[in-house]
Amino acid sequence: DIFFRNMPLGASLATPFRPPNVLQDAVASIRVTGVTVANNEGTYVCRAEKDLVTGMVSVNESLEVTINIVPLMQAITVNTATVLRPVLECTVRAKPDPTIVWLSPSGQQIVSGPRNTFTITETGPDGNFNFLSRLEFNRDAIPSDQGTYTCSATNSEGSDQRDAVVTISLPVEVLDNPDV
C-alpha cells in the first residue's frame, strides 16, 4: 500500500483511487491498494492550495515510488525428451534483478561453461519481471549425476528456491547367449 500523510488542513486530493481520501486531525492521507508495478510505479505529486479568496498558497510534495518484488519461483520443469541430456528450467519473478544460482546434489554451486558438465543460460526480464534460467547437461548424463538440483534466486528483497530431482535410468541390455 502507498500512503500520503502530513498534508495541510483543507487540502484537496484529486485521485482515481477509491475508497475516498480521508482528512482527519489536519492530516490528509491516501491509500492505494492492489499495487502493481505497471500501474502504480512512478512519481506521485501531492498539491495543496488555500482558498483563492484569502490568497493562493500552494504546496507541492512529490514521492518517487519504486515497487520491488521478492523472488518468487514457479516449479522447476525437467525436460527429459532427450533422456541422455536433461534440461532443467527455473522461472523467477523478481525486481530488482535477481542473482540466480544452481546447486548440485552435493550442495555445490554449479559452474557453467562448454568445458564443464553444465551450461547455464538466462533470459529476462520480460514485461512481467520474469527471468528464465536453464541448466543443460553438456554430455550424456551418468548415474552419478542423479539427485536433487536446486535453483536459488536472491535480490535485495529476499530469496526463494526450488528443487528438481533428476533420476538416471540406464537402458537394460539383454545379451543373447545361446550357450546358457
C-alpha positions in Angstrom: 0.0 0.0 0.0 1.1 3.6 -0.6 0.3 6.3 1.9 0.4 10.1 1.7 0.4 12.0 5.1 1.0 15.4 6.6 -0.8 17.5 4.0 -2.2 20.8 5.2 -5.7 21.1 6.5 -8.2 21.7 3.7 -6.0 20.0 1.1 -7.9 18.9 -1.9 -7.0 15.4 -3.2 -7.8 14.5 -6.8 -7.3 10.9 -7.3 -8.9 8.0 -9.2 -8.3 5.6 -6.2 -11.2 4.5 -4.0 -12.2 4.4 -1.2 -12.4 8.2 -0.9 -9.5 10.1 0.6 -9.5 10.8 4.3 -8.9 14.1 6.2 -8.7 13.9 9.9 -6.9 16.0 12.5 -5.4 18.2 9.9 -3.7 15.2 8.2 -4.9 14.1 4.8 -4.0 10.6 3.6 -4.5 8.5 0.5 -4.2 4.7 0.5 -3.6 2.8 -2.8 -4.3 -0.9 -2.6 -3.7 -3.6 -5.2 -0.4 -2.0 -6.2 1.2 -3.3 -9.4 4.5 -2.3 -10.9 3.0 -1.5 -14.3 0.2 0.7 -13.0 1.5 2.3 -9.8 5.3 2.7 -10.0 6.5 6.3 -10.7 6.2 9.8 -9.3 3.3 10.8 -7.2 2.7 14.5 -6.6 0.6 16.0 -3.8 -0.6 19.5 -4.3 -2.3 21.6 -1.6 -3.9 25.0 -2.2 -5.5 27.6 0.0 -8.8 29.3 -0.9 -8.3 31.9 -3.6 -10.3 34.5 -1.6 -7.6 34.6 1.1 -4.7 34.4 -1.4 -3.4 31.4 -3.2 -0.7 29.5 -1.4 0.3 26.1 -2.9 2.5 23.4 -1.7 3.7 20.6 -3.9 5.3 17.4 -2.5 6.4 14.5 -4.6 7.2 10.9 -3.8 9.0 8.6 -6.1 7.5 5.1 -5.8 9.6 2.1 -6.8 8.0 -1.3 -6.4 10.3 -4.3 -5.7 9.3 -7.9 -5.9 10.7 -10.7 -3.7 12.0 -13.5 -5.9 9.1 -16.0 -6.5 9.7 -19.2 -8.4 7.4 -21.5 -10.3 8.0 -25.2 -10.1 11.1 -26.4 -11.9 10.5 -28.2 -15.2 12.7 -31.0 -16.2 12.9 -31.7 -20.0 13.6 -35.4 -20.4 12.7 -35.5 -24.1 16.4 -36.1 -24.7 16.8 -38.5 -21.9 20.6 -38.6 -22.1 21.0 -34.8 -21.7 18.4 -33.4 -19.2 17.5 -29.7 -19.2 16.2 -28.1 -16.0 14.3 -24.8 -16.3 13.6 -22.4 -13.5 11.3 -19.3 -13.9 11.7 -16.5 -11.4 9.7 -13.3 -11.0 11.7 -10.6 -9.2 12.5 -6.9 -9.1 15.3 -5.8 -8.8 17.1 -8.3 -11.0 17.9 -11.5 -9.0 21.1 -13.4 -8.8 20.2 -17.0 -9.9 22.4 -19.9 -9.0 22.1 -23.7 -9.4 23.3 -26.1 -6.8 24.4 -29.7 -7.5 23.1 -32.6 -5.4 26.2 -32.2 -3.2 25.2 -28.6 -2.5 28.0 -27.1 -4.5 27.3 -24.1 -6.8 27.4 -25.3 -10.5 29.8 -23.5 -12.7 28.7 -23.0 -16.3 30.8 -23.5 -19.4 31.4 -25.5 -22.5 34.3 -27.4 -20.9 32.2 -28.1 -17.8 29.5 -30.6 -17.3 26.7 -27.9 -17.4 25.8 -24.8 -19.3 23.6 -22.2 -17.6 21.7 -19.7 -19.8 19.5 -16.9 -18.5 16.9 -14.7 -20.3 14.9 -11.8 -19.0 13.4 -9.8 -17.7 10.3 -9.9 -19.8 7.5 -7.3 -19.3 6.3 -9.0 -16.1 9.8 -9.2 -14.5 10.2 -12.9 -15.2 13.6 -14.5 -15.7 14.3 -17.9 -17.1 17.4 -19.9 -16.1 18.2 -23.2 -17.9 20.6 -25.8 -16.6 21.7 -28.1 -19.5 23.9 -31.1 -19.4 26.8 -30.8 -21.9 27.3 -34.5 -22.0 25.2 -37.6 -21.6 24.1 -38.0 -18.0 25.5 -40.8 -15.9 24.2 -42.4 -12.7 26.4 -40.2 -10.5 24.5 -37.1 -12.0 21.2 -38.1 -10.4 20.0 -36.4 -7.3 18.3 -33.1 -6.2 19.3 -30.0 -8.1 18.4 -26.6 -6.6 17.7 -23.3 -8.3 18.1 -20.4 -6.0 17.3 -16.7 -6.6 18.2 -13.7 -4.4 17.8 -10.0 -4.7 17.7 -7.1 -2.1 14.1 -8.0 -1.2 14.7 -11.7 -0.3 15.2 -15.1 -1.8 13.4 -18.2 -3.0 14.5 -21.7 -4.2 13.0 -24.8 -5.8 14.3 -28.3 -6.2 14.2 -30.7 -9.1 15.0 -34.4 -8.8 16.9 -35.9 -11.7 16.8 -39.7 -11.9 19.1 -41.5 -14.4 17.7 -44.8 -15.7 20.1 -46.7 -17.9 18.7 -49.0 -20.5 18.8 -52.7 -19.7 20.9 -54.6 -22.2 19.9 -58.2 -22.9 22.7 -60.3 -24.2 21.8 -63.2 -26.5 23.9 -66.1 -25.2 23.0 -69.5 -26.8 25.3 -71.4 -24.5 23.3 -70.7 -21.4 
